[in-house]
Amino acid sequence: MYKNKQSKTIPCSFFNCIEKNFDKAARFIPIEKGLLEQIKACNSVYRMHFPVKIGKEIKVIEAYRVQHSHHKLPCKGGIRYSIKVNQDEIMTLAALMTYKCAIVDVPFGGAKGGIKIDPQTISKDNIEKITRRYTSELIRKNFIGPGIDVPAPDYGTGEREMSWIFDTFSSICPGDVNALACVTGKPISQGGVRGRKEATGLGVFYGIRELCRMKEDMLSVGLDVGLVGKKIIIQGLGNVGYHAATFFHEAGAIIVALAEREGAIYNKNGLDVSQVIFHLKNTRSILNFPGAKNIDNTEKALELECDILIPAALENVIHKNNVNQIKAKIIGEAANGPITPEADEILEKKGVIIIPDIYLNAGGVTVSYFEWLKNLSHVRYGRIEKRFSENMNAELLQVIENTCRKKISIEEKKIILKGAREIDLVRSGLEDTMISGFHKIRDLKKSSKIKNMRTAAFVLAINKIIESYEKSGIFP
């Protein structure tokens, strides 16, 4: 359910939305119904209650860990801390993780975790107590481990919580040489990987940028090729929305509106994202930003004139009551499930291109995969080849200078000689993954005569899972 300021409650279950999209895709897959039901079903659901002493009271904490699919191991998915956490939500998000991983060729089964608390009202010490006890419960039931199930940050969690999880795991399971790989999203000092924080937002940027390079697709919505000058609206300035906005701004796109819980700001000539963030930190609100118009109802920002709309906050924000007011030609789903099935069908008839969430926000799990590999290999990216590459480039430059009898400037030499750092390699891998995933979806859509990218993405994911099951011999 999604309820926003000055808007009505939208009676659409997030779980039902995913089920409907899966069923649409299943029509294009000639396989026995029972096998599709196996792919759709959650394999393991661990619901737990454990006591934690908070102050002078003992509180019983409700928590979950769901492993949706074991077609590949380990399972992978974030842990969220929210008072709204429930079993259906965690099961749905675990399913989405399965499909995301399949689309971008990350060898994980989908999982998700959640603890039903409000982290804003609990002290750091008590959050640590809850996190460590939750981790011990996962260990007790074999629901965490480098080759079993690897959690990551999600809503309400971050590097701090991941470091507590790693510390608890390594304390209870001493001697595990791969203990660092039991969780991703850790601080750099504890085996984290550079580029993880911005990974999802950067993946959103790469995915939309690739669409905007397609002349045929751009002609279908009456836009020119490329990002420069495209008018963009972003809803949500959390980790994903902020980084996406920054990368689009740097690429020459015009961010005309930004929306947050308290309202939105609009400037047809564009907003400087870094200045908006500075204003947000100082005032705790994006409203009253100099030179921008305030929009009290944040949902109304979705209906403004723009080329690209990026919902990066909550699910079901575009629904049957506001879909006809949406003017964007392209919608990039940075959030999970921001469009209801009813709205999806209307937008499709209008010719709007929707880049689906199960592909577009897979940047986070992609870079989590890189961190997991780094932890298993026990060496940071770039350490082995960086100096070698610099020495080889230096020799090549010397040959060029001798052959051409012309010196290359110091500034140019610095650019050419620089070896790849960890963040360069991580971003390069993420870019390649997102570009490759986009074209697999697009090619499947065209070859199978599927009407939209969402259905094509689900078909691609299901086919990859079926292929994995068949190779393992699990399916008869």
C-alpha positions as CSV (number, residue, x, y, z in Angstrom):
1,M,0.0,0.0,0.0
2,Y,1.3,3.5,-0.8
3,K,0.0,6.6,1.0
4,N,1.3,10.0,0.3
5,K,0.5,13.5,1.5
6,Q,-2.7,14.8,-0.1
7,S,-3.2,11.6,-2.0
8,K,-5.4,8.6,-1.7
9,T,-4.4,5.1,-0.6
10,I,-3.8,2.9,-3.6
11,P,-5.2,-0.6,-3.1
12,C,-2.4,-2.5,-4.9
13,S,-0.2,-5.1,-3.2
14,F,3.4,-5.0,-4.2
15,F,3.5,-8.8,-4.1
16,N,0.5,-8.9,-6.5
17,C,2.3,-6.6,-9.0
18,I,5.3,-8.9,-9.2
19,E,3.0,-12.0,-9.6
20,K,1.1,-10.3,-12.5
21,N,4.4,-9.4,-14.3
22,F,5.7,-12.9,-13.9
23,D,2.5,-14.4,-15.3
24,K,2.6,-12.1,-18.3
25,A,6.1,-13.3,-19.1
26,A,5.3,-17.0,-18.5
27,R,3.0,-16.9,-21.6
28,F,6.1,-16.5,-23.7
29,I,7.9,-19.5,-22.2
30,P,6.9,-23.0,-23.4
31,I,7.6,-25.0,-20.2
32,E,5.4,-27.0,-17.9
33,K,3.3,-24.9,-15.5
34,G,4.6,-26.7,-12.4
35,L,8.2,-25.8,-13.1
36,L,7.2,-22.1,-13.5
37,E,5.4,-22.4,-10.1
38,Q,8.7,-23.7,-8.6
39,I,10.6,-20.7,-9.9
40,K,7.9,-18.3,-8.6
41,A,7.8,-19.8,-5.1
42,C,10.0,-18.8,-2.2
43,N,12.1,-21.8,-1.2
44,S,12.8,-20.8,2.5
45,V,11.2,-18.3,4.8
46,Y,12.7,-17.8,8.3
47,R,10.5,-15.8,10.6
48,M,12.0,-15.2,14.0
49,H,11.3,-13.5,17.3
50,F,14.1,-12.8,19.8
51,P,14.4,-10.8,23.0
52,V,16.8,-7.8,23.3
53,K,17.2,-5.7,26.5
54,I,16.6,-2.1,25.6
55,G,17.1,0.2,28.6
56,K,15.4,-1.5,31.6
57,E,12.9,-3.4,29.4
58,I,13.1,-6.6,27.4
59,K,11.7,-6.1,23.9
60,V,10.7,-9.0,21.6
61,I,12.0,-8.2,18.0
62,E,10.3,-9.5,14.9
63,A,12.6,-10.3,12.0
64,Y,12.9,-12.2,8.7
65,R,15.2,-13.8,6.2
66,V,13.8,-15.1,3.0
67,Q,15.7,-17.2,0.5
68,H,13.6,-17.1,-2.7
69,S,15.7,-19.3,-5.0
70,H,18.5,-21.9,-4.6
71,H,19.0,-22.3,-8.3
72,K,22.4,-20.7,-7.6
73,L,24.3,-20.3,-4.3
74,P,24.9,-18.3,-2.3
75,C,21.6,-16.4,-2.0
76,K,22.0,-12.6,-2.0
77,G,19.9,-9.7,-0.8
78,G,19.8,-6.7,1.5
79,I,18.5,-6.3,5.1
80,R,16.1,-3.5,5.8
81,Y,15.2,-1.9,9.1
82,S,11.7,-0.5,9.1
83,I,8.6,-0.6,11.2
84,K,6.7,-1.5,8.1
85,V,8.6,-4.7,7.5
86,N,6.4,-7.8,7.0
87,Q,6.7,-11.2,5.5
88,D,5.0,-10.5,2.2
89,E,7.2,-7.5,1.5
90,I,10.4,-9.5,2.3
91,M,9.2,-12.4,0.1
92,T,8.5,-10.1,-2.8
93,L,11.8,-8.3,-2.5
94,A,13.6,-11.6,-2.4
95,A,11.9,-12.7,-5.6
96,L,12.9,-9.5,-7.3
97,M,16.5,-10.2,-6.3
98,T,16.4,-13.6,-8.0
99,Y,15.2,-12.0,-11.3
100,K,17.7,-9.1,-11.0
101,C,20.7,-11.4,-10.5
102,A,19.6,-13.6,-13.5
103,I,19.2,-10.6,-15.8
104,V,22.7,-9.2,-15.1
105,D,24.4,-12.6,-15.0
106,V,25.3,-12.4,-11.3
107,P,25.5,-16.0,-10.0
108,F,23.3,-15.6,-6.9
109,G,19.9,-16.8,-5.8
110,G,17.6,-14.0,-4.5
111,A,17.2,-13.3,-0.8
112,K,16.0,-10.5,1.5
113,G,16.0,-9.8,5.2
114,G,14.2,-7.4,7.5
115,I,13.9,-6.3,11.1
116,K,10.7,-4.7,12.2
117,I,12.1,-1.6,14.0
118,D,12.3,2.1,13.5
119,P,16.0,2.9,13.5
120,Q,15.3,6.6,13.9
121,T,13.9,6.1,17.4
122,I,16.5,3.6,18.7
123,S,20.0,4.4,20.0
124,K,23.1,3.3,18.2
125,D,24.0,0.9,21.0
126,N,20.6,-0.8,20.9
127,I,20.7,-1.1,17.1
128,E,24.0,-2.8,17.4
129,K,22.5,-5.2,20.0
130,I,19.6,-6.0,17.7
131,T,21.9,-6.4,14.6
132,R,24.3,-8.8,16.4
133,R,21.5,-10.9,17.9
134,Y,19.8,-11.1,14.4
135,T,23.1,-12.3,12.9
136,S,23.5,-14.9,15.6
137,E,20.0,-16.2,14.8
138,L,20.9,-16.4,11.1
139,I,24.0,-18.4,12.0
140,R,22.1,-20.7,14.2
141,K,19.8,-21.7,11.3
142,N,22.5,-21.7,8.7
143,F,21.0,-18.6,6.9
144,I,24.3,-16.7,6.5
145,G,27.7,-17.6,5.1
146,P,30.0,-16.8,2.1
147,G,28.6,-19.8,0.2
148,I,25.1,-19.9,1.7
149,D,23.5,-16.5,2.0
150,V,25.2,-13.1,1.8
151,P,23.3,-10.0,3.1
152,A,23.9,-6.4,2.1
153,P,22.6,-2.9,3.1
154,D,19.0,-1.9,2.3
155,Y,16.6,0.7,3.6
156,G,17.6,1.8,7.1
157,T,21.0,0.0,7.0
158,G,24.5,0.8,5.8
159,E,28.2,0.1,6.3
160,R,27.9,0.3,10.1
161,E,25.4,-2.5,10.3
162,M,27.3,-4.7,7.8
163,S,30.5,-4.3,9.8
164,W,28.6,-5.5,12.9
165,I,27.3,-8.5,11.0
166,F,30.8,-9.4,9.7
167,D,32.3,-9.1,13.2
168,T,29.6,-11.2,14.8
169,F,29.9,-13.9,12.1
170,S,33.7,-14.0,12.4
171,S,33.5,-14.2,16.2
172,I,31.0,-17.2,16.1
173,C,32.7,-18.9,13.2
174,P,36.4,-18.5,13.9
175,G,38.9,-19.8,11.4
176,D,36.7,-19.2,8.3
177,V,39.3,-17.8,5.9
178,N,36.5,-16.4,3.7
179,A,34.5,-14.8,6.6
180,L,34.8,-11.3,4.9
181,A,32.6,-12.6,2.1
182,C,29.7,-13.4,4.5
183,V,28.3,-9.9,3.9
184,T,28.8,-7.0,1.4
185,G,28.4,-3.3,1.6
186,K,31.1,-3.2,4.3
187,P,33.5,-0.2,5.0
188,I,36.6,-0.2,2.8
189,S,38.7,-0.9,5.9
190,Q,36.8,-4.2,6.4
191,G,36.9,-5.5,2.9
192,G,34.4,-3.3,1.2
193,V,34.8,-2.3,-2.4
194,R,35.2,1.3,-3.7
195,G,32.2,2.4,-5.8
196,R,29.6,0.5,-3.8
197,K,27.7,3.5,-2.4
198,E,26.9,5.0,-5.8
199,A,26.5,1.7,-7.6
200,T,22.7,1.6,-7.9
201,G,22.4,5.2,-8.9
202,L,25.2,4.8,-11.4
203,G,23.6,1.7,-12.8
204,V,20.4,3.7,-13.3
205,F,22.4,6.3,-15.2
206,Y,24.1,3.7,-17.4
207,G,20.8,2.0,-18.3
208,I,19.0,5.1,-19.2
209,R,22.0,6.5,-21.1
210,E,22.1,3.3,-23.2
211,L,18.4,3.7,-24.1
212,C,19.0,7.3,-25.1
213,R,21.8,6.1,-27.5
214,M,19.2,4.0,-29.5
215,K,18.1,6.1,-32.5
216,E,15.1,3.8,-33.2
217,D,13.8,4.0,-29.6
218,M,14.3,7.8,-29.4
219,L,12.4,8.4,-32.6
220,S,9.5,6.3,-31.3
221,V,9.0,8.9,-28.5
222,G,10.0,12.0,-30.5
223,L,13.3,12.6,-28.8
224,D,16.9,13.2,-30.1
225,V,19.6,10.8,-29.4
226,G,21.8,11.3,-26.3
227,L,21.3,12.7,-22.8
228,V,22.4,16.3,-23.3
229,G,19.5,18.7,-22.8
230,K,17.1,16.0,-21.7
231,K,14.7,17.3,-19.0
232,I,14.6,14.9,-16.0
233,I,12.5,14.6,-12.9
234,I,13.7,12.5,-10.0
235,Q,11.5,11.5,-7.1
236,G,13.6,10.6,-4.0
237,L,16.9,12.0,-2.9
238,G,18.2,9.0,-1.0
239,N,21.3,7.1,-1.9
240,V,19.9,6.0,-5.3
241,G,18.2,9.2,-6.4
242,Y,21.0,11.5,-5.2
243,H,23.8,9.6,-7.1
244,A,21.6,9.2,-10.2
245,A,20.8,12.9,-10.2
246,T,24.5,13.8,-9.9
247,F,25.6,11.6,-12.8
248,F,22.8,12.9,-15.1
249,H,23.7,16.5,-14.2
250,E,27.3,15.9,-15.0
251,A,26.3,14.3,-18.3
252,G,24.5,17.5,-19.5
253,A,21.0,16.5,-18.7
254,I,18.7,19.2,-17.1
255,I,17.3,18.2,-13.7
256,V,14.1,20.3,-13.7
257,A,12.5,18.9,-10.6
258,L,13.4,16.9,-7.4
259,A,10.9,15.5,-5.1
260,E,11.1,14.4,-1.5
261,R,8.6,13.4,1.2
262,E,7.9,17.0,2.3
263,G,7.3,18.3,-1.2
264,A,9.2,19.0,-4.4
265,I,11.1,21.9,-6.1
266,Y,11.0,22.9,-9.8
267,N,13.0,25.1,-12.1
268,K,12.4,24.7,-15.8
269,N,16.0,25.9,-16.5
270,G,17.5,23.2,-14.2
271,L,18.6,22.6,-10.7
272,D,22.2,22.3,-9.5
273,V,22.1,19.0,-7.6
274,S,25.1,19.7,-5.4
275,Q,23.6,23.0,-4.3
276,V,20.3,21.3,-3.6
277,I,22.0,18.8,-1.4
278,F,23.9,21.6,0.4
279,H,20.6,23.3,1.0
280,L,19.0,20.1,2.2
281,K,21.8,19.5,4.8
282,N,21.5,23.0,6.1
283,T,17.7,23.2,6.3
284,R,16.7,19.5,6.5
285,S,14.4,20.1,3.5
286,I,14.7,20.7,-0.2
287,L,11.9,23.2,-0.1
288,N,12.6,26.9,-0.4
289,F,15.7,26.3,-2.6
290,P,16.8,29.6,-4.1
291,G,15.4,30.1,-7.6
292,A,13.1,27.1,-7.5
293,K,9.3,26.9,-7.1
294,N,7.9,24.8,-4.2
295,I,5.4,22.1,-4.9
296,D,3.6,21.1,-1.7
297,N,2.2,17.8,-3.0
298,T,5.2,15.7,-3.9
299,E,3.1,13.4,-6.1
300,K,2.3,16.4,-8.4
301,A,5.9,16.6,-9.3
302,L,5.5,13.4,-11.3
303,E,3.0,15.1,-13.5
304,L,5.2,17.9,-14.7
305,E,6.5,18.3,-18.2
306,C,9.8,16.3,-18.8
307,D,11.5,13.8,-21.1
308,I,12.6,11.3,-18.4
309,L,10.9,10.5,-15.1
310,I,12.9,8.6,-12.5
311,P,10.9,7.4,-9.5
312,A,13.6,6.5,-6.9
313,A,11.6,6.3,-3.7
314,L,8.5,4.1,-3.0
315,E,6.5,1.5,-4.8
316,N,3.1,2.2,-6.5
317,V,3.6,6.0,-6.9
318,I,2.3,5.9,-10.5
319,H,-1.2,4.4,-10.4
320,K,-4.6,4.6,-12.2
321,N,-5.5,7.9,-10.4
322,N,-2.5,9.8,-11.7
323,V,-1.2,7.9,-14.8
324,N,-3.1,10.0,-17.3
325,Q,-1.4,13.1,-16.0
326,I,2.1,11.7,-16.5
327,K,3.8,13.5,-19.3
328,A,7.2,11.8,-19.4
329,K,8.2,9.9,-22.6
330,I,10.6,7.6,-20.7
331,I,10.3,6.3,-17.2
332,G,13.3,4.7,-15.5
333,E,12.3,2.6,-12.5
334,A,15.1,3.3,-10.0
335,A,12.8,2.2,-7.1
336,N,11.2,-1.2,-6.8
337,G,7.7,-1.4,-8.2
338,P,6.9,2.3,-8.7
339,I,4.2,1.6,-11.3
340,T,1.1,-0.5,-10.7
341,P,0.0,-3.0,-13.3
342,E,-3.0,-0.9,-14.3
343,A,-0.9,2.2,-14.8
344,D,1.7,0.1,-16.7
345,E,-0.9,-0.9,-19.3
346,I,-2.1,2.7,-19.8
347,L,1.5,3.9,-20.2
348,E,2.3,1.2,-22.7
349,K,-0.8,2.2,-24.8
350,K,0.5,5.8,-24.7
351,G,3.8,4.7,-26.1
352,V,5.9,5.6,-23.0
353,I,9.1,3.6,-22.7
354,I,9.5,2.0,-19.3
355,I,12.9,0.7,-18.2
356,P,11.9,-1.9,-15.6
357,D,13.2,-2.1,-12.0
358,I,14.4,-5.7,-12.2
359,Y,17.0,-4.5,-14.6
360,L,17.6,-0.8,-13.9
361,N,18.3,-0.9,-10.2
362,A,20.5,-4.0,-10.4
363,G,23.7,-1.9,-10.1
364,G,23.9,-2.4,-6.3
365,V,23.9,-6.2,-6.5
366,T,26.3,-6.2,-9.4
367,V,28.9,-4.3,-7.3
368,S,28.1,-6.4,-4.3
369,Y,29.1,-9.3,-6.5
370,F,32.4,-7.6,-7.2
371,E,33.0,-7.1,-3.4
372,W,32.2,-10.8,-2.7
373,L,34.7,-11.8,-5.4
374,K,37.3,-9.5,-3.9
375,N,36.8,-11.0,-0.4
376,L,37.1,-14.5,-1.8
377,S,40.2,-13.7,-3.7
378,H,41.8,-11.9,-0.8
379,V,43.3,-9.1,-3.0
380,R,42.0,-5.7,-3.9
381,Y,41.2,-4.9,-7.5
382,G,44.1,-3.3,-9.4
383,R,46.8,-4.3,-7.0
384,I,48.3,-6.9,-9.3
385,E,48.0,-5.2,-12.7
386,K,48.0,-1.4,-12.0
387,R,51.8,-0.9,-11.9
388,F,52.4,-3.3,-14.8
389,S,49.9,-1.4,-16.9
390,E,51.6,1.9,-16.1
391,N,55.0,0.5,-17.0
392,M,53.7,-0.9,-20.3
393,N,52.1,2.4,-21.2
394,A,55.3,4.2,-20.4
395,E,57.2,2.0,-22.8
396,L,54.6,2.5,-25.5
397,L,54.7,6.3,-25.1
398,Q,58.5,6.2,-25.4
399,V,58.2,4.3,-28.7
400,I,55.6,6.8,-30.0
401,E,57.8,9.8,-29.1
402,N,60.9,8.2,-30.7
403,T,58.9,7.3,-33.9
404,C,57.1,10.6,-34.2
405,R,60.1,12.7,-32.9
406,K,57.6,14.7,-30.9
407,K,57.3,15.0,-27.1
408,I,53.9,14.4,-25.5
409,S,52.9,17.0,-22.9
410,I,53.2,16.1,-19.2
411,E,49.4,16.5,-18.7
412,E,48.7,14.0,-21.5
413,K,51.3,11.6,-20.2
414,K,49.6,11.6,-16.8
415,I,46.2,10.6,-18.4
416,I,47.7,7.9,-20.6
417,L,50.1,6.4,-18.0
418,K,47.5,6.1,-15.2
419,G,46.9,2.5,-14.3
420,A,43.4,1.3,-13.4
421,R,42.4,1.8,-9.7
422,E,39.9,-0.3,-7.9
423,I,37.1,2.2,-8.5
424,D,37.9,2.4,-12.2
425,L,37.7,-1.4,-12.6
426,V,34.5,-1.6,-10.5
427,R,32.8,1.2,-12.6
428,S,34.0,-0.4,-15.8
429,G,32.5,-3.7,-14.8
430,L,29.3,-2.1,-13.8
431,E,29.0,-0.2,-17.1
432,D,29.6,-3.3,-19.1
433,T,27.1,-5.3,-17.1
434,M,24.3,-2.6,-17.5
435,I,25.0,-2.2,-21.2
436,S,25.0,-5.9,-21.8
437,G,21.8,-6.4,-19.8
438,F,20.0,-3.7,-21.7
439,H,20.8,-5.1,-25.1
440,K,19.8,-8.7,-24.0
441,I,16.4,-7.3,-22.9
442,R,16.0,-5.1,-26.0
443,D,17.0,-7.9,-28.4
444,L,14.7,-10.4,-26.8
445,K,11.8,-7.9,-27.0
446,K,12.4,-7.4,-30.7
447,S,13.0,-11.1,-31.6
448,S,10.0,-12.4,-29.6
449,K,7.7,-9.6,-30.5
450,I,7.1,-8.7,-26.8
451,K,5.4,-5.4,-26.4
452,N,7.4,-3.9,-23.5
453,M,10.8,-4.1,-21.8
454,R,9.4,-5.3,-18.5
455,T,7.9,-8.5,-19.9
456,A,11.1,-9.1,-21.9
457,A,13.2,-8.6,-18.7
458,F,11.1,-11.2,-16.9
459,V,11.2,-13.6,-19.8
460,L,15.0,-13.2,-19.9
461,A,15.3,-13.8,-16.1
462,I,13.0,-16.9,-16.1
463,N,14.8,-18.4,-19.1
464,K,18.2,-18.0,-17.3
465,I,16.8,-19.6,-14.1
466,I,15.4,-22.5,-16.1
467,E,18.7,-23.0,-17.9
468,S,20.5,-23.1,-14.5
469,Y,18.0,-25.6,-13.1
470,E,18.3,-27.9,-16.2
471,K,22.1,-27.9,-16.0
472,S,22.0,-28.8,-12.3
473,G,19.7,-31.7,-13.0
474,I,17.0,-30.5,-10.5
475,F,14.3,-30.4,-13.2
476,P,13.2,-33.8,-14.6
